[in-house]
Amino acid sequence: MTESFGKIRYRCPLCEEVVDVEESLGGEKIACPECDRFFVAEMPSAKPLTSHKGTEQSQIPVADSPAHDESVIEVIHPAVFRSHLFGVILCILLIAGGVVAIVISVPMVPAALGWGLLASGIFAILISLFFLIKWFIVSRATKLSLTTERIIYRQGIFHHITSEVRYHDVRNISLDLSLRERILGYGDLAVSSAGQDDMEIVIQDIPSPEDVAEKIRRGQ
């Protein structure tokens, strides 16, 4: 093992993704960055080199990980339509209005009014699609995973921020629901663990937060 690198390369037993793991985490359960499932990063055992293989095959040892006993129960993303209800309705109306404006402007294109209607319709459609796609991407890039052993919160598109709390370490579960959120069935959920003053996991606008909190309590 080459100490200058300080990492061991594992292959996820589920998605076959290659994961570099710090040697100090040997024997721990590691979350695969590709599939978010867990595997045990067992330390590789040394084997003698035969006489016809006089050199090491790799500077970073590779270990095939055995099957793990932790599985993902549920993955929760923030609600898009309910949390941006008025914005989504406005975008849909703008898209419909933009289509109507384009259709009306086609026979009028040679005139200035026709070009104006055409440009306005295209702009309304593009700006509406921009916000709808943005809200959807942000929702997909934010997720709360409930496994058989822990709660994992991950946020970010290019740069991931991850927080984890084991069920038996959960000290406090907080729900924040306004009147509109209670009616539409979504809200904010926060989780803290023992020994922490601040909430370690805070995820906003998730559907049915009371059900999620109950599942976390059952896991404790």
N, C-alpha and C positions, 0 to 999 in steps of 0.2 A: 504494500500500500504506500503510495507516495504522499507524504505529509504536506508537501508544499501546496497541494491542491485543496486538501481538507474536505473533499466531497466524494460521494459514491454515487454512481449512476444506476438507477433502478428502472425497471420497465413495469408500468402499471398493468396488473393482471386482468383488468377489464377492458381498457381502451388501447393498450399497447403503447401508450405515450411514454417517452423516455424522460425521466425526472432526475435532476441532480439534487442530492440531499446532503446537507452538512453531516460530517462524521459524528458530530456531537449529538445528532438526532437519531443515531442508530438504535434500533429496538423500539422506536416510537411509531405511532400511527401518523401517516402523512397524507394530506389531502392532495390528490392529483389535480394540477392546475387545468387539465383538459376536461375531465369528466366530473370533478368535484367528489369522487368517491374516495374512500380511504383504504390504505394498505399498510401493512407492517413493514417498516424498513429494517429488516433483519441484517445484521452485520455478516458479511461474507466470511467464510472460513478459509484459512490458508491451505494451499495444496502444493505438494512438491513439484518442481519442474523436472521433466524427463530430460535425458541427455540430448535428444534431438531438438529440443525447444529451449534454447539457451537465452532467449530474451523474453521480456514481458510483452504481452499482447496489447496492453493499454495502460496509459498513465493513470486513468481513472477507473477503478474496478467496477465491473458491472455485475449486478445481482438481480436475479429473477425473483420477484416478490411472491410469496405464497398468497393464497386467498385470504381475505380479511373477514372479520366477523361484524363489521359495522356497515350499515347500509343506510341510504337516504330514504326517509319515509315520505317527505313532501318538500317541494320547492315552491316558494311563494314570491310573486312579484307584485309591486304596487299596482293598484287599479288605474287604468288609463281613462276609460270613459267616465267612471263615476267621480274621480278626483278632478277632472277637467271638464265637467258636464257642460257648462255654459260655453266654454271655449270650443269643445267638440261640436256642439250644436251650431255655433257661429261659423265654424270652418265648413261644415256640411252645407249650410245655407249659402256661404260664399262660393263654394264649388258649384252648387246648382245655379246660382246667379251668374257665375262666370260662363258656364256652358250656354245658358240662355243668351247672354250678351254676345258670345262668339257666333251662335247660330243667327241671331238678328243682324250681326255686322257683316256677314258674308255677302249678301247682295248690295251692301252699301259701301264696300271696301274702297272703291275709287274716290269716294268723298271723304272729307276730313272726319266727319262724324262716324263713319264706318271704321276708320282706323282707330279712332278713340275708343269705340266700343270693343273692338278686337283686343287692343292693348289692355284695356281695363279688365276684360274677361280673363285673359291669360294671366295677368298679375294676380287677380283674386284667387285663381286656381292654384298658382304656384305658392303663394304665401300661405294658403290654407294647408296644402300638402306638406309644406315645410314644418309647420307646427305639429301636425298630426304625426309625421314621421319622427320628429324630435321627441315628442312625448312617448312614443312607442319604444324608441331606442333607449331612452333613459330608464324606462320601466324594465326592459329586458336586461339592462346592465346592472340592475339593483335586485338582489334576491336574498331571501331568507330561507336557508335549508335546515330542515329538521331531520336529524339522523337518529339512529337508535341510541346514541350516546351524548350528542351535543347539539348546540344551536350554532349555526354558522351564518354570519352576515357578510355579504360581499357586495361592493359597490365600485363602479368605475368602468369605463369603456377601454381606454388604453392603459391606465394605471389602476390596478386593483388595490382596494383597501379592504382588508379582511379582519373580522373580529370573531372569536369563538368563545363560547361559554358551555361548560359541561352541565348537564342537568342537575347533578348533585351539588354543583357550586352556585346554582341560582339562588339569590337572596331576595330579589324584588322584581316583580313584573308590574309595569305601569301601562295603563291604557289612557289615551287622550282622544275623545270623540266629541265633536260638536253636534248640535242638533241635526244639521244637514247630513253629517257623516253617519249618525245613528239611523236616520231615515233611509239613506242609500246603502248602508251596510259596509262601511269602510272606516278606517281610522289609523291612528299612530300607536305603535307598540314599542316599549323600551324594556330592556332587561339588564340587570346588574348582578354581579356575583359577589360572594363573600370577600371582604377585604377591600372592596372598591367603593369609593364615595360617589363617583359619577356613574351614569348609565353607560355600560360598555357597548350595548347594541341599541340603536335607535333607528327604526325603519318607519317611514311615513306612508300613509295612504294604502295600507294593505287591506284586502277584502276580508271580512269576517274576523277582525282582530280578537274578539272574545273567544272564538273557537280555537284560534292559534294559541292564545294564552292557556286555554284548558288543556291542549295537547302538551304544552311545555310542562304544566303542573303534573300531568299524568306520567311524564318521563322522569320526574324527580325521584 
